[in-house]
Amino acid sequence: MHAVEIIEKKRDGLPLTREEISWFIDAYTRGNLPDYQAAAWLMAVYLRGMTRQETVDLTLTMARSGDILDLSDITDYAVDKHSSGGVGDKTTLVVLPLVASCGVPVAKMSGRGLGFSGGTIDKIESIAGFNVNLPADEFRRLAKENGIVLAGQSLQLAPADGKLYALRDVTGTVSSLPLIASSIMSKKIAAGANGIVLDVKVGSGAFMRNLDDARALAQTMVDIGRDAGRDVIAAISDMNQPLGYAVGNALEVAEAIETLKGGGPDDFRQHCLHIAAHMLKLAGRGERWTDASEVEKLLIGQLENGQAFDKFRQMVQAQGGDVRMVDNPDLLPQAQWTETLVAETGGTVSQVVAIDVARAAFELGAGRETKDDPIDLAVGVKVHVKVGDEVEAGQPLATIYANDEARIPRAAALLRKAILIVEDEVQPLPLFYQVLYSD
Ligand code: URA
């Protein structure tokens, strides 16, 4: 086969065969094709799109480009979750122990944050000593013995995606539906999942800014899952305002711990209960956990009886983390300076623009611009209001946590822009818009 013929075929809008896709991707992954040909191909895909069959073929080729985790000696049906990324999204920290506390093993590989979106691996590293770099046998041992493990991507999972993603990042080809869908699903399939819950975010703080695009992405991933023999539930959730109140690594861990202890912000708690319920539904395979209200009761019970928290504590201990920080979150990294913004007038909160809150946290040092930048685990923002809340003049709207006093004014300006108060009545934002199922 010739790379240029495959590029030309896609350029002309013709569908590629499975053989052409796998030849092209394998050649590129092995270093036998130059970046410029892969870049041209990516741009052709970006402009011409892909059929459902092409998208499935691309996903499976990328999934098979490296190790495929086999979890069959740990469970005969592995469930996993993935969020398309949002502001204040610390869901994994709660949902993993919550689901594991119900007896469903969870062995999760998560990523680090880049740009405005945070990463679970950075967040959990706020707990001193927590080791995310686990060798494969240790990862499996913890999954088997404790039913819970959370690590960075230490295995060679879907290396084709890693290489293509880096190229997409610098060639203006990230925001392509088939490329995003195949990128996410290839990693989930390589990570050994039989059942996958996708949390597809929509709104100002998400990849997908409008509901139509989010629906299309969710549907494509559900279709890939179905064609690849995986069960998928895709929940489209709101990301116009931050999830919960905390945005910033240690602040989010503290909020997750509060939630695991039965408290936490109401929206975040409800969000976690929904995602966990979807995971149990998949794990039950139509035999268990079929009654939604019973599942909800079970999950609330696990938060209130301390078992979900105990699972989290067990995970931290097993991975070398300082459990004193879990028992007393005041011991987590703390910022030197705090400043609270208050409402200048009374009224109703009409927006808390997620991307601007993320920019404020980024300004304080909570995120990284390139993958090797250091991050400050202690800094960030806590918003105190949600869309639809009534506020009075002088009421706290947000608190800034900084380690560099000079960065506070810019973060404050971003937060003032993010939070809008109006005189009219405003409806709260929904948590979820739609849920799609593969069967
Ligand atoms: N997340 C991924 O893993 N890949 C994409 O292409 C976009 C978001």
Residues whose N, C-alpha, C, O or C-beta is under 5 A from the ligand:
A	BS01	URA	V174 L179 I180 S183 I184
